[in-house]
Amino acid sequence: RSAQFIVTWETDEPATSRVEFGEGGAGVYTSSTKIDQELRTKHLVIVSGLTPSKVYSLQILSSDPSENVGKYGPVVAITPRSASTVLETVLGVVSDIFKVF
């Protein structure tokens, strides 16, 4: 199972989008999303493949056509705990009803 963050932000001029991230709250970034080269002022990046119930540091980066880089961070967030799959939920309900499993 994995978790994800959906990160959104706005810039005052069209710019690229990217998020650096890493486990822990120390602001150490060991991974990065791919750079979205489309220039926009409203940004949305999905950071996926994360471990549930873990603390992560994130840094938001945008770059304008003149290559001025804007950074915001660290932002510290915790991924949600792992949810049950549909099959696990159904088996749990059947088990509760019929006292099997």
Summary of the structure (lengths in Angstrom):
residues: 101
radius of gyration: 18.6
end to end distance: 22.5
largest distance: 66.0
contacts: 258
relative contact order: 0.26
helix: 13%
strand: 56%
